[in-house]
């Protein structure tokens, strides 16, 4: 069941990305504080309306405003050849942040471990589930739209701001079956293209969380990332992660040599701890070898990322939702804002970058 989400004024002003006062933000939102409510609480729909009004436009009256074409929204594919770097945690928290900012986000969990699904509150521990994962669609070679796609989507936030195509362990069967499929590298692009009309009308951005390592599904989505020209990768500044980053760069170069698809990397540094010597040394390596690919935002070591997966918590939710005023959340917001620019994420009828 989709959940409602609200945040206080101080968080809303940061999320809005607008250089306005709290009073001006409320004016742009266009509604008064409800009677009996001590402080104004904002929703993703409020910030979406504020963005339109700040651009001098009337907010659309329906949440699914067609773009007038089948052009896909930006697709952010996350890849890393090593696990444990925080890729899924960053991916999900960025997705939640973009949704809180008022963008309509679809997360595709392309990892049989289903960590993204679990973090978003979808239980995948049982074998008897109603999950229809992305593997169901990647196995198909048809060019006609998938009529069953809407029913595969789980609604995480009310209003269509954060949706999910979840995964479970049976997604591993698709990885195995794609090994023997001709042109399997093109299956993700085929899925996106044939469902372009639906995806372009329902979402402003799509975020794909792939499994660590090099898998057929990961390769297929890496090939699909040729449209944006890059995959998003997360790296922890320590030796084994740096070697994994080299491995990913080599893998993308191999994709280009075999398919002709030019796919680079945008690198986000995670778990940064400046007092550790090996971290400082690793940062020097990153800047010297991958400096042009590094995202300007750096995510510090923050315990809130561990708390979001606490099995004793009443419900599982992204850190930015549970601790929206924290240092970790602020870093994630910065990453999300940078991706709005670098992936040219926008809303229907809005100029890119607004």
ABEGO torsion letter per residue (X at the ends): XBBBBBBBAAAAAAAAGBBBBAAAAAAAAGBBBBBGBABBBBBAAAAAAAAAAAAGBBBBABABBBAGBABBBBBBBBBBABBGAGAAAAAAAAAAAAAAAGBBBBBBBABAAGAAAAAAGBBAABABBABBBAAAAAABABABBBAAAAAABBBABBGGABBBBBBBAAAAAAAAAAAABBGAAAAAAAAAAAAAAAAAAABABBBBBBBBEBBAAAAAAAAAAAAAGBBBBBBBBBAAAAAAAAAAAAAAAAAAAAAGBBBBBBBBBBGBBAABAAAAAAAAAAAAAAAAABBABBBBBBAAAAAAABAABABBBBAAAABAABAAAAAAAAAAAAAAAAAGBBBBGBBBGX
